[in-house]
Structure formats: C-alpha cells, structure tokens
Amino acid sequence: MQSSQELDLARLAPAYDSILQLVPYQTGKPVEELTREYGVSDVVKLASNENPIGCSPHVTLAITEQLTQLARYPDGNGYYLKQALSDFNNINIDCITLGNGSDDLLDILARSFVGCDDAIVYSQYAFVVYSMLAKIQGATGIEVPAQRFGHDLNAMRQAVLDNTNTKLVFIANPNNPTGTGLESEAIREFIASMPASVLVVLDEAYIEYSPETNNRTLLDEFDNLVIVRTFSKAYGLAGLRIGYALSSAPVADLLNRVRQPFNVSRIGLAAAAAALADQDFIAQTCKVNESQMRWLNKQFDALGLAFVKSHANFIMVEIEDAVAIHQALLEQGVIVRPLIGYGLPNWLRITVGLAEDNTRLIDTLRSILVND
C-alpha cells in the first residue's frame, strides 16, 4: 500500500522529475544544535566561512535606527544601497540587482534564463547550489571535472561548445569549498570565447579576500557577464541575507522583473549600506584572515596534513577518516565542515577564525590524531 506521502506525490507531481533527486542543502551545524546534542557550552564554529570578527560597528547603529520602522515595507527598489554600490563599483545604478543573499540571485538567474530544455555548466567541487539549480529548473546539469581541485576553463569551454543548449556557466572565484582561484586574464579569455547567447555568472562571494582578482572591469567589455557578490562573508552580515549582482543594464532589467518584490529587508538594506561604507573594517578583516591563514598553514604542515592553498577565508584539509575526525571534533565543541557531499570524503573545510579559535582547533585536532 502507498504511504500518504506517496499518494500526494502521485496526485501533486512536481514540475520536473529532477526535483525528486534534490537533497536538501546541508548547512554548517548551528552552535545551538551542538549544545543541545552534546551539552557543550564552549563552542567554536569554523564551518560556515563567517567573519569571526563580526560586522562593522556602524552596522549596529544603522540597524538600531531602523527599529522604529519595522511596520513599514522596505524600499522595494533599494535605491540608497544601489546608489552606494554604484559609487563603490563605478557602475550605473541600472546595472545592479539586489538579492536576499547571493543564493537568491543565483536562483533568479536560473529562473530568468534557463528552461527545461537548456543546460547549466559548472565545475566539479564547485558550490553545490549550481547543480541544485539545474534540477530545480528541470534542466541538464553538466559537471566538468576539476583540475587540481579548481576550474578547468579549457574543459568548461569545450563543454559549452559540445552542448549548444547551454544557457548559464557558473564560475566561483575564489571557489567554495576548495579555495582555489583563477587569474583575471584566464577568466577574460574564457568569457571572450563564449557564444553571446551564453551567460557567464562569476560568483565572487569571497572576492574581498582576493581583491587582486576583482573582475569588475570585464563588465565594460562583455554584455554576457554577471558578477554576483554577497555581504555574508567578509562584511559579516550572514544573518541578514543580502547580496547583489552587477551586469549589463538589459540583463539587470530582466532580473529585476523576476525577483520577488521586497526581497531585501529594511534592516538588510540599511546594514549593507553601512557595511559597504566602512572599508577600514574590511581591511582589518583581511589582515586578520591573512595572518591566521599563515599560522594555520604552518600548523597543518607540522601535523603532516595536506591542504589546498586558499584564496578565501577557509582551508580545505585532507585528513584520513575525515568523517570520524569531524565527529570527534564536534564532541569536543569544534564545528568544521565535512565535504563528503562534494565527493571529497577525506577532506574537511575549516573556516579561518580568530587566534584563540584556531588554537583551540589545532590543539583539539592534535589530541584526536595522537589518540586515534
């Protein structure tokens, strides 16, 4: 006999069978959940690539000023934040689309340009949301084998040429979860080789940690390029969910037709504008990250653990029996990210934290490895 759930699916079938293949996105374990499960009160979270410093103090003030206005809808066009982004990126305000985090913008891009007869090209070991979007749209997802854990642009170019129904190409730079980076000239050559009908989406969620690969100027050269960024990482606003896309004005016009009205909250708009204005905070964030990244690299070398050189605020580390090591770290109050869902069962992704967080991680990891 069919279960009630099966009966419901038989009567209310999803739009595409590929939706049934989706696995819910696994987020980093929340601190509160770890406390409930293991009774650990002193928790260090190094799983979600959040800014360990927090956010600019100007953000707190901006949020406070909005608290008396919570009964009012936000500006659906986000004018003041768009103007700030326009000035910061030296781009026309009509070329900007705001999103409820960068994931929202990736979804808007797929809904705007991809149908069930189309294809999306992305790299192996790239952000899992890319493959999810292909399934949601009932489209073909084409995963191109990685090269040294990063994007093989030559192979991705060939995949597009071999699949004339390709509509979107996703490139994450720096890449999550591997931390690899691409040279700007290599990206420019790739976009130049694409058919005009193929939209290249450059996901720069971690660009603040790798400013030398800022590809904003490529928008002046290519109309089929979209750059997606977020305030969730270096700016420390992950809890508010706000991102933005830079593109040609015609592409932005399409995206703004598809996005949900009021997709960015009043508090989010104010906080993002305040965060953007405080570039001294970003400089401090990057300085701390660089210093602690060097320290962690030395510690992993001393422990005999291989890792991939990172251009972001996390490190992908190879550890035998990573699933068991991850569990042992959890039991001692240290949260990192296992990568078995990315096809990397012997690797952990570890966010770069503050000095005391990183020391706790290394001491705990060393103890586990010694007693293993």
KEKE-3310 file (N, C-alpha, C; in steps of 0.2 Angstrom, whole numbers, plus 5000, padded with zeros to 4 digits):
npx = (5004:5003:5011:5004:5011:5017:5005:5001:5011:5009:4997:5000:5011:5028:5035:5046:5054:5067:5067:5064:5076:5083:5093:5091:5100:5114:5118:5131:5133:5123:5128:5119:5112:5123:5125:5113:5114:5126:5128:5138:5145:5155:5158:5166:5164:5168:5164:5156:5161:5160:5163:5174:5176:5165:5154:5155:5155:5147:5137:5128:5123:5116:5106:5099:5094:5083:5074:5062:5054:5049:5037:5034:5036:5051:5061:5057:5065:5077:5085:5095:5105:5108:5113:5125:5132:5133:5142:5153:5157:5159:5149:5134:5118:5108:5112:5112:5107:5098:5098:5091:5103:5117:5113:5100:5101:5107:5097:5087:5094:5094:5080:5077:5084:5085:5077:5068:5074:5086:5104:5115:5132:5145:5159:5166:5167:5163:5152:5138:5125:5124:5122:5110:5102:5100:5093:5081:5076:5073:5082:5097:5111:5128:5143:5159:5175:5186:5202:5216:5208:5202:5194:5193:5196:5197:5192:5179:5175:5175:5165:5154:5154:5151:5138:5126:5114:5117:5114:5118:5134:5142:5155:5165:5174:5185:5185:5172:5170:5184:5194:5202:5209:5207:5216:5213:5215:5214:5200:5195:5198:5191:5178:5177:5178:5166:5149:5138:5126:5127:5127:5139:5141:5149:5154:5158:5159:5169:5177:5183:5193:5202:5207:5214:5209:5198:5185:5178:5180:5178:5165:5163:5167:5160:5144:5138:5141:5139:5141:5141:5139:5141:5136:5138:5150:5165:5160:5152:5138:5130:5118:5108:5106:5110:5114:5121:5120:5130:5129:5126:5114:5102:5102:5101:5088:5080:5082:5077:5064:5060:5064:5058:5046:5051:5062:5073:5076:5071:5080:5091:5095:5099:5109:5118:5122:5129:5139:5146:5151:5161:5176:5188:5185:5184:5197:5204:5198:5203:5217:5218:5213:5223:5234:5231:5228:5241:5247:5239:5241:5255:5253:5246:5255:5265:5257:5257:5247:5239:5234:5224:5230:5223:5212:5203:5193:5194:5201:5204:5207:5216:5212:5214:5200:5190:5177:5175:5184:5178:5167:5173:5178:5167:5161:5169:5166:5170:5166:5167:5167:5162:5166:5160:5148:5152:5159:5171:5177:5188:5191:5191:5183:5188:5185:5194:5197:5197:5213:5212:5202:5207:5218:5212:5206:5217:5224:5214:5212:5225:5226:5216:5221:5233:5228:5221)
npy = (4994:5011:5025:5039:5050:5046:5045:5058:5063:5057:5062:5076:5080:5085:5099:5095:5079:5079:5086:5078:5072:5080:5084:5091:5106:5105:5114:5122:5115:5122:5132:5131:5119:5110:5112:5107:5094:5088:5094:5104:5119:5128:5132:5132:5138:5134:5132:5138:5149:5161:5178:5180:5191:5198:5211:5227:5241:5251:5246:5241:5252:5257:5248:5249:5262:5259:5252:5257:5257:5245:5241:5246:5243:5239:5249:5244:5245:5247:5259:5268:5259:5254:5265:5267:5256:5258:5269:5263:5253:5259:5259:5260:5263:5256:5244:5235:5222:5218:5205:5192:5188:5180:5168:5169:5177:5169:5160:5168:5171:5158:5155:5166:5163:5150:5135:5120:5113:5117:5119:5120:5124:5119:5118:5103:5100:5113:5126:5119:5123:5126:5114:5111:5120:5117:5105:5110:5118:5109:5107:5102:5098:5100:5094:5098:5090:5094:5103:5100:5103:5114:5126:5120:5128:5127:5114:5117:5126:5118:5110:5119:5122:5109:5107:5114:5119:5126:5138:5145:5147:5144:5151:5150:5161:5167:5149:5139:5124:5123:5133:5138:5149:5159:5167:5184:5186:5174:5171:5182:5178:5166:5171:5178:5168:5163:5159:5173:5170:5163:5165:5170:5168:5175:5170:5179:5178:5178:5188:5199:5194:5191:5202:5206:5199:5205:5207:5217:5226:5219:5219:5230:5226:5214:5210:5198:5194:5191:5197:5191:5195:5195:5200:5192:5186:5193:5205:5202:5199:5188:5184:5192:5191:5196:5201:5206:5209:5212:5218:5220:5233:5228:5215:5216:5222:5212:5203:5210:5210:5198:5195:5193:5205:5217:5209:5211:5215:5229:5232:5224:5232:5244:5240:5234:5245:5253:5244:5243:5256:5256:5253:5252:5242:5231:5230:5227:5215:5207:5208:5201:5189:5185:5184:5174:5163:5160:5156:5144:5137:5133:5126:5115:5109:5105:5095:5086:5086:5087:5101:5113:5127:5142:5155:5162:5163:5151:5134:5120:5104:5089:5074:5058:5047:5057:5059:5053:5060:5073:5070:5068:5080:5088:5083:5088:5101:5108:5115:5110:5108:5094:5086:5077:5077:5084:5075:5073:5064:5063:5075:5090:5106:5121:5135:5150:5156:5168:5170:5163:5154:5147:5141:5133:5124:5118:5112:5103:5095:5090:5082:5073:5066:5061:5052:5043)
npz = (5000:4996:5004:5013:5009:4997:4989:4989:4981:4969:4965:4966:4957:4956:4946:4938:4936:4941:4952:4962:4964:4971:4986:5001:5005:5015:5029:5039:5055:5067:5082:5093:5090:5092:5105:5111:5107:5113:5124:5126:5130:5127:5113:5097:5081:5065:5052:5043:5035:5040:5046:5059:5066:5067:5063:5055:5067:5063:5057:5067:5073:5062:5060:5072:5070:5062:5069:5074:5062:5058:5055:5042:5025:5016:5005:4989:4978:4983:4983:4989:4994:4982:4975:4983:4980:4967:4966:4973:4965:4953:4943:4933:4941:4935:4932:4943:4953:4968:4980:4991:4999:4991:4985:4982:4971:4962:4960:4954:4942:4936:4935:4927:4915:4911:4904:4904:4893:4892:4897:4911:4915:4925:4937:4944:4961:4964:4971:4978:4975:4962:4954:4960:4956:4942:4943:4949:4939:4930:4921:4911:4920:4919:4924:4925:4925:4938:4939:4948:4959:4956:4944:4927:4915:4901:4898:4902:4893:4882:4885:4884:4871:4866:4870:4864:4869:4881:4893:4905:4913:4927:4937:4951:4960:4972:4973:4982:4989:4989:4989:4978:4966:4951:4938:4932:4918:4913:4915:4908:4895:4894:4894:4883:4873:4873:4866:4862:4867:4878:4896:4907:4924:4936:4952:4965:4979:4989:4986:4993:5000:4991:4982:4971:4961:4957:4945:4940:4929:4918:4915:4907:4895:4891:4888:4891:4904:4922:4938:4954:4971:4989:5005:5016:5019:5021:5025:5036:5037:5037:5044:5040:5026:5012:4996:4980:4962:4948:4931:4914:4909:4902:4906:4920:4920:4916:4927:4938:4935:4937:4951:4968:4975:4987:4991:4999:5016:5026:5036:5032:5020:5026:5034:5025:5017:5027:5030:5018:5018:5027:5024:5031:5040:5033:5028:5040:5043:5032:5035:5047:5043:5034:5042:5051:5043:5037:5049:5052:5041:5043:5055:5050:5041:5051:5057:5047:5038:5022:5012:5003:4994:4999:4993:5000:5015:5021:5023:5014:5020:5020:5028:5034:5036:5038:5041:5054:5061:5060:5068:5080:5083:5084:5096:5105:5104:5093:5078:5061:5043:5035:5019:5012:5004:4993:4986:4992:5002:5011:5016:5025:5027:5034:5042:5044:5059:5073:5083:5095:5093:5082:5088:5098:5089:5083:5094:5098:5087:5086:5098:5095:5084:5089:5098:5090)
capx = (5000:5006:5010:5000:5016:5017:4999:5001:5016:5006:4992:5003:5018:5032:5035:5051:5056:5073:5066:5064:5083:5087:5095:5091:5106:5116:5121:5135:5129:5122:5130:5113:5111:5128:5124:5108:5116:5132:5129:5144:5143:5160:5158:5170:5161:5173:5161:5152:5165:5158:5168:5174:5176:5158:5152:5157:5150:5142:5131:5124:5120:5111:5101:5096:5090:5078:5069:5055:5051:5048:5030:5034:5039:5057:5061:5057:5070:5084:5088:5101:5110:5110:5117:5131:5135:5135:5148:5158:5159:5159:5144:5127:5114:5103:5116:5113:5101:5099:5095:5091:5109:5119:5110:5094:5102:5109:5091:5084:5097:5092:5073:5076:5087:5086:5071:5069:5077:5093:5109:5120:5139:5149:5164:5167:5170:5161:5147:5133:5119:5124:5119:5104:5098:5099:5087:5075:5073:5072:5087:5103:5117:5134:5148:5166:5180:5191:5209:5219:5203:5199:5190:5197:5192:5198:5187:5172:5174:5173:5158:5149:5154:5148:5131:5123:5108:5120:5112:5122:5140:5144:5162:5166:5181:5188:5180:5170:5174:5192:5198:5206:5207:5208:5219:5208:5216:5211:5193:5193:5199:5186:5172:5178:5177:5159:5144:5134:5119:5128:5128:5144:5140:5155:5152:5163:5157:5174:5182:5186:5199:5206:5205:5218:5206:5192:5184:5173:5181:5176:5158:5164:5169:5156:5137:5135:5144:5136:5146:5137:5143:5137:5138:5138:5156:5169:5156:5149:5131:5127:5112:5104:5105:5109:5119:5120:5123:5132:5128:5123:5108:5097:5101:5098:5081:5076:5082:5073:5057:5059:5065:5052:5046:5054:5066:5078:5073:5073:5086:5096:5097:5102:5115:5123:5125:5133:5145:5150:5155:5167:5181:5193:5184:5186:5205:5206:5196:5208:5223:5217:5212:5229:5239:5229:5229:5248:5248:5236:5245:5261:5251:5244:5261:5268:5254:5258:5241:5239:5229:5224:5231:5216:5212:5197:5194:5194:5206:5202:5212:5215:5213:5211:5194:5188:5170:5176:5188:5173:5163:5177:5179:5160:5160:5173:5164:5173:5162:5170:5163:5164:5165:5158:5143:5155:5163:5178:5176:5194:5193:5187:5184:5189:5185:5199:5194:5202:5218:5210:5198:5212:5222:5208:5205:5223:5225:5209:5214:5231:5224:5212:5225:5238:5224:5217)
capy = (5000:5018:5029:5046:5055:5044:5046:5065:5065:5054:5067:5083:5079:5091:5101:5091:5073:5080:5089:5072:5070:5085:5083:5097:5108:5104:5120:5120:5114:5128:5131:5129:5112:5106:5112:5103:5087:5086:5098:5108:5126:5132:5130:5136:5137:5136:5128:5142:5154:5168:5183:5179:5197:5200:5216:5234:5244:5256:5242:5240:5259:5258:5243:5252:5267:5256:5248:5260:5257:5239:5240:5249:5239:5242:5252:5239:5246:5248:5265:5271:5254:5253:5271:5266:5251:5261:5273:5259:5249:5263:5256:5263:5260:5252:5238:5232:5219:5216:5199:5190:5184:5179:5162:5172:5180:5163:5157:5172:5170:5152:5156:5170:5161:5143:5131:5113:5110:5120:5116:5124:5121:5121:5113:5098:5103:5120:5127:5114:5126:5126:5108:5111:5125:5114:5101:5114:5120:5103:5107:5097:5100:5097:5095:5097:5088:5099:5102:5102:5105:5121:5126:5118:5133:5124:5109:5120:5129:5113:5108:5123:5121:5102:5107:5121:5122:5129:5145:5148:5144:5146:5151:5153:5163:5160:5143:5136:5124:5121:5139:5139:5155:5160:5173:5188:5186:5167:5172:5186:5174:5161:5174:5180:5163:5160:5162:5178:5168:5160:5170:5168:5170:5175:5171:5182:5178:5179:5192:5204:5191:5191:5208:5206:5195:5208:5207:5222:5229:5214:5221:5235:5223:5209:5210:5191:5193:5194:5196:5190:5196:5195:5204:5187:5184:5197:5210:5199:5200:5182:5183:5197:5188:5201:5201:5210:5207:5218:5216:5225:5235:5224:5209:5218:5224:5205:5200:5214:5209:5191:5194:5195:5212:5217:5203:5213:5219:5236:5231:5222:5237:5249:5237:5233:5252:5255:5240:5245:5262:5255:5249:5250:5236:5226:5230:5224:5208:5204:5207:5196:5182:5183:5182:5167:5158:5158:5152:5138:5133:5131:5120:5109:5106:5102:5089:5082:5086:5091:5106:5117:5134:5145:5162:5164:5163:5144:5130:5113:5100:5082:5070:5051:5046:5064:5059:5051:5066:5078:5069:5069:5087:5090:5080:5092:5108:5112:5113:5111:5106:5088:5088:5070:5079:5086:5069:5073:5061:5063:5082:5095:5113:5124:5142:5154:5160:5172:5167:5159:5149:5142:5137:5128:5119:5114:5108:5098:5091:5086:5077:5067:5062:5057:5046:5039)
capz = (5000:4996:5010:5011:5006:4990:4986:4987:4976:4963:4963:4965:4955:4955:4939:4935:4940:4944:4959:4967:4965:4976:4993:5005:5007:5022:5032:5044:5061:5072:5089:5097:5089:5095:5113:5113:5106:5116:5131:5125:5130:5124:5106:5092:5075:5060:5047:5038:5032:5043:5048:5066:5070:5067:5057:5057:5072:5060:5055:5073:5073:5056:5062:5078:5068:5058:5073:5074:5056:5056:5052:5036:5020:5014:4998:4985:4973:4987:4979:4993:4994:4975:4974:4986:4976:4960:4968:4975:4959:4947:4938:4933:4945:4932:4931:4949:4956:4975:4982:4998:4999:4984:4983:4979:4964:4958:4959:4950:4936:4933:4933:4921:4908:4910:4904:4905:4888:4892:4901:4915:4915:4931:4939:4949:4968:4965:4975:4976:4973:4955:4952:4963:4952:4936:4945:4951:4933:4926:4915:4911:4924:4916:4929:4921:4930:4941:4938:4954:4964:4954:4937:4921:4910:4894:4898:4903:4886:4877:4887:4881:4863:4864:4872:4861:4873:4887:4894:4910:4915:4934:4939:4958:4961:4974:4973:4988:4995:4988:4990:4973:4962:4944:4935:4929:4911:4911:4915:4902:4889:4894:4893:4876:4869:4874:4862:4865:4870:4885:4901:4912:4930:4940:4959:4969:4986:4993:4982:4997:5002:4985:4978:4965:4956:4956:4938:4938:4923:4912:4913:4902:4889:4890:4890:4894:4911:4928:4944:4960:4977:4995:5012:5021:5021:5024:5028:5042:5038:5035:5047:5037:5020:5007:4991:4974:4956:4943:4925:4909:4911:4900:4910:4926:4919:4917:4934:4942:4933:4940:4958:4972:4977:4994:4993:5004:5021:5028:5040:5027:5016:5030:5037:5019:5015:5032:5030:5012:5019:5032:5021:5036:5044:5028:5028:5046:5042:5028:5038:5052:5040:5031:5047:5054:5037:5038:5055:5051:5036:5047:5060:5046:5039:5057:5058:5042:5034:5016:5012:4996:4995:4999:4992:5003:5022:5024:5021:5014:5023:5019:5034:5033:5040:5040:5044:5061:5064:5061:5073:5086:5084:5086:5103:5109:5104:5087:5072:5055:5038:5031:5012:5008:5000:4987:4983:4995:5009:5016:5017:5029:5025:5040:5042:5047:5064:5077:5085:5100:5089:5078:5093:5100:5084:5082:5100:5099:5082:5088:5103:5092:5079:5093:5101:5085)
cpx = (5004:5005:5006:5005:5017:5011:4999:5006:5013:5001:4995:5010:5022:5033:5040:5053:5063:5073:5066:5071:5087:5088:5095:5098:5108:5120:5126:5131:5129:5125:5125:5112:5116:5127:5119:5110:5121:5133:5135:5143:5149:5162:5162:5167:5166:5170:5158:5155:5162:5164:5168:5175:5169:5157:5155:5152:5146:5136:5126:5120:5114:5105:5096:5091:5084:5072:5063:5051:5049:5041:5029:5038:5046:5056:5062:5063:5077:5088:5095:5106:5113:5115:5124:5135:5137:5142:5154:5161:5160:5155:5137:5122:5109:5106:5116:5106:5102:5095:5095:5097:5111:5115:5103:5095:5104:5102:5087:5087:5095:5085:5072:5079:5087:5079:5073:5073:5084:5098:5113:5126:5142:5154:5163:5170:5168:5155:5141:5127:5119:5120:5112:5099:5096:5093:5081:5072:5072:5077:5093:5109:5123:5140:5155:5171:5185:5198:5212:5214:5200:5196:5195:5193:5192:5192:5180:5170:5172:5166:5152:5148:5150:5141:5128:5117:5111:5117:5116:5129:5142:5152:5162:5173:5182:5183:5178:5168:5181:5196:5202:5204:5210:5211:5213:5209:5213:5203:5191:5193:5193:5179:5172:5177:5170:5154:5140:5128:5120:5130:5133:5142:5146:5153:5158:5161:5162:5179:5185:5193:5204:5205:5209:5215:5199:5191:5179:5174:5179:5169:5158:5165:5164:5149:5134:5139:5140:5140:5141:5141:5138:5140:5138:5144:5161:5165:5152:5142:5127:5120:5106:5102:5104:5115:5117:5123:5125:5132:5127:5116:5102:5096:5098:5091:5077:5076:5078:5065:5055:5059:5058:5052:5048:5058:5072:5075:5075:5080:5092:5099:5101:5109:5120:5126:5130:5140:5149:5154:5161:5172:5187:5192:5185:5194:5207:5204:5201:5215:5223:5217:5219:5234:5237:5229:5236:5249:5245:5239:5251:5259:5249:5250:5265:5264:5254:5252:5242:5233:5230:5225:5225:5217:5206:5198:5193:5199:5203:5208:5211:5216:5210:5205:5191:5181:5171:5179:5183:5169:5166:5177:5172:5159:5164:5172:5167:5169:5166:5166:5166:5162:5163:5153:5146:5159:5170:5178:5182:5196:5188:5188:5183:5190:5191:5196:5199:5207:5216:5206:5202:5216:5218:5207:5211:5225:5221:5211:5220:5230:5220:5216:5230:5234:5221:5220)
cpy = (5006:5022:5036:5050:5053:5045:5054:5067:5062:5059:5074:5082:5085:5093:5097:5085:5075:5084:5084:5070:5075:5083:5090:5099:5108:5110:5117:5120:5120:5127:5129:5122:5108:5106:5108:5095:5084:5089:5102:5115:5130:5130:5135:5134:5139:5132:5132:5148:5161:5172:5182:5185:5200:5205:5223:5237:5249:5252:5242:5247:5259:5253:5246:5258:5265:5253:5251:5260:5250:5237:5243:5244:5243:5245:5246:5239:5247:5254:5267:5266:5253:5259:5270:5261:5253:5265:5268:5255:5252:5260:5260:5259:5255:5245:5234:5229:5217:5209:5197:5185:5182:5172:5164:5174:5174:5160:5161:5172:5164:5152:5161:5168:5154:5139:5124:5110:5113:5117:5122:5120:5124:5116:5108:5102:5111:5120:5122:5117:5126:5120:5108:5115:5121:5109:5105:5116:5115:5103:5102:5101:5096:5099:5093:5095:5093:5098:5105:5105:5112:5120:5124:5122:5130:5118:5112:5123:5124:5110:5112:5122:5114:5102:5114:5123:5125:5136:5148:5144:5148:5145:5154:5155:5169:5155:5141:5129:5123:5127:5141:5146:5155:5167:5177:5187:5179:5168:5177:5182:5169:5165:5176:5174:5160:5163:5168:5176:5164:5165:5167:5172:5169:5176:5173:5183:5180:5184:5197:5201:5190:5196:5209:5203:5198:5209:5212:5225:5225:5216:5226:5232:5217:5210:5204:5189:5195:5192:5196:5191:5196:5199:5199:5185:5189:5203:5208:5200:5194:5181:5187:5195:5194:5201:5205:5207:5213:5215:5221:5227:5231:5218:5211:5220:5217:5203:5204:5213:5202:5191:5196:5202:5212:5211:5204:5217:5226:5236:5229:5228:5242:5246:5236:5240:5254:5250:5242:5251:5261:5250:5248:5244:5230:5225:5226:5217:5204:5203:5202:5189:5180:5180:5175:5162:5156:5154:5145:5134:5129:5125:5114:5105:5102:5095:5084:5081:5090:5096:5110:5124:5138:5153:5166:5165:5156:5140:5123:5108:5093:5078:5063:5050:5052:5064:5058:5057:5072:5077:5070:5076:5090:5089:5085:5100:5112:5110:5115:5108:5100:5089:5081:5072:5081:5081:5070:5070:5061:5070:5085:5102:5117:5131:5145:5158:5165:5167:5161:5153:5144:5138:5132:5122:5115:5110:5102:5093:5087:5081:5071:5063:5058:5051:5041:5032)
cpz = (5000:5002:5008:5007:4998:4986:4984:4982:4969:4961:4962:4963:4954:4948:4935:4939:4944:4951:4964:4968:4970:4983:4996:5006:5014:5024:5037:5051:5065:5079:5093:5097:5093:5103:5115:5113:5111:5123:5131:5125:5127:5117:5101:5085:5069:5054:5042:5035:5034:5045:5056:5070:5071:5061:5060:5063:5069:5058:5061:5074:5068:5057:5067:5075:5064:5063:5074:5068:5054:5053:5045:5031:5018:5007:4993:4980:4976:4984:4983:4993:4986:4973:4977:4983:4970:4961:4969:4970:4953:4941:4938:4937:4942:4930:4937:4951:4963:4976:4989:4999:4992:4981:4980:4972:4960:4956:4954:4943:4933:4931:4927:4914:4906:4910:4904:4899:4887:4897:4905:4916:4922:4933:4944:4955:4968:4969:4973:4974:4966:4952:4954:4958:4945:4937:4946:4944:4928:4920:4916:4915:4921:4920:4925:4927:4932:4939:4944:4959:4962:4947:4932:4916:4903:4893:4898:4896:4881:4879:4884:4874:4861:4866:4870:4865:4880:4887:4900:4911:4922:4935:4946:4958:4966:4974:4980:4986:4995:4990:4984:4969:4955:4942:4931:4921:4909:4910:4909:4895:4888:4891:4885:4871:4869:4869:4866:4869:4876:4890:4906:4918:4935:4948:4963:4976:4991:4990:4987:5000:4997:4980:4972:4959:4955:4948:4936:4931:4917:4910:4908:4895:4887:4892:4893:4900:4916:4933:4950:4966:4983:5001:5017:5023:5025:5028:5035:5043:5036:5038:5044:5029:5014:5002:4985:4968:4951:4936:4920:4911:4908:4904:4917:4926:4920:4924:4939:4941:4937:4948:4962:4974:4985:4996:4998:5009:5022:5032:5036:5023:5020:5032:5031:5017:5021:5032:5024:5014:5023:5029:5026:5039:5039:5028:5034:5046:5038:5031:5043:5049:5037:5036:5050:5049:5037:5043:5055:5046:5039:5051:5056:5043:5045:5058:5053:5038:5028:5016:5005:4998:4994:4997:4995:5011:5025:5021:5020:5015:5022:5025:5033:5038:5043:5043:5052:5064:5065:5067:5080:5088:5087:5094:5108:5108:5098:5081:5066:5049:5034:5024:5008:5003:4993:4984:4986:5002:5014:5017:5021:5027:5032:5039:5046:5053:5068:5080:5091:5098:5086:5083:5096:5095:5083:5088:5100:5093:5083:5093:5100:5088:5083:5096:5097:5084)
residu = (MET:GLN:SER:SER:GLN:GLU:LEU:ASP:LEU:ALA:ARG:LEU:ALA:PRO:ALA:TYR:ASP:SER:ILE:LEU:GLN:LEU:VAL:PRO:TYR:GLN:THR:GLY:LYS:PRO:VAL:GLU:GLU:LEU:THR:ARG:GLU:TYR:GLY:VAL:SER:ASP:VAL:VAL:LYS:LEU:ALA:SER:ASN:GLU:ASN:PRO:ILE:GLY:CYS:SER:PRO:HIS:VAL:THR:LEU:ALA:ILE:THR:GLU:GLN:LEU:THR:GLN:LEU:ALA:ARG:TYR:PRO:ASP:GLY:ASN:GLY:TYR:TYR:LEU:LYS:GLN:ALA:LEU:SER:ASP:PHE:ASN:ASN:ILE:ASN:ILE:ASP:CYS:ILE:THR:LEU:GLY:ASN:GLY:SER:ASP:ASP:LEU:LEU:ASP:ILE:LEU:ALA:ARG:SER:PHE:VAL:GLY:CYS:ASP:ASP:ALA:ILE:VAL:TYR:SER:GLN:TYR:ALA:PHE:VAL:VAL:TYR:SER:MET:LEU:ALA:LYS:ILE:GLN:GLY:ALA:THR:GLY:ILE:GLU:VAL:PRO:ALA:GLN:ARG:PHE:GLY:HIS:ASP:LEU:ASN:ALA:MET:ARG:GLN:ALA:VAL:LEU:ASP:ASN:THR:ASN:THR:LYS:LEU:VAL:PHE:ILE:ALA:ASN:PRO:ASN:ASN:PRO:THR:GLY:THR:GLY:LEU:GLU:SER:GLU:ALA:ILE:ARG:GLU:PHE:ILE:ALA:SER:MET:PRO:ALA:SER:VAL:LEU:VAL:VAL:LEU:ASP:GLU:ALA:TYR:ILE:GLU:TYR:SER:PRO:GLU:THR:ASN:ASN:ARG:THR:LEU:LEU:ASP:GLU:PHE:ASP:ASN:LEU:VAL:ILE:VAL:ARG:THR:PHE:SER:LYS:ALA:TYR:GLY:LEU:ALA:GLY:LEU:ARG:ILE:GLY:TYR:ALA:LEU:SER:SER:ALA:PRO:VAL:ALA:ASP:LEU:LEU:ASN:ARG:VAL:ARG:GLN:PRO:PHE:ASN:VAL:SER:ARG:ILE:GLY:LEU:ALA:ALA:ALA:ALA:ALA:ALA:LEU:ALA:ASP:GLN:ASP:PHE:ILE:ALA:GLN:THR:CYS:LYS:VAL:ASN:GLU:SER:GLN:MET:ARG:TRP:LEU:ASN:LYS:GLN:PHE:ASP:ALA:LEU:GLY:LEU:ALA:PHE:VAL:LYS:SER:HIS:ALA:ASN:PHE:ILE:MET:VAL:GLU:ILE:GLU:ASP:ALA:VAL:ALA:ILE:HIS:GLN:ALA:LEU:LEU:GLU:GLN:GLY:VAL:ILE:VAL:ARG:PRO:LEU:ILE:GLY:TYR:GLY:LEU:PRO:ASN:TRP:LEU:ARG:ILE:THR:VAL:GLY:LEU:ALA:GLU:ASP:ASN:THR:ARG:LEU:ILE:ASP:THR:LEU:ARG:SER:ILE:LEU:VAL:ASN:ASP)
# end
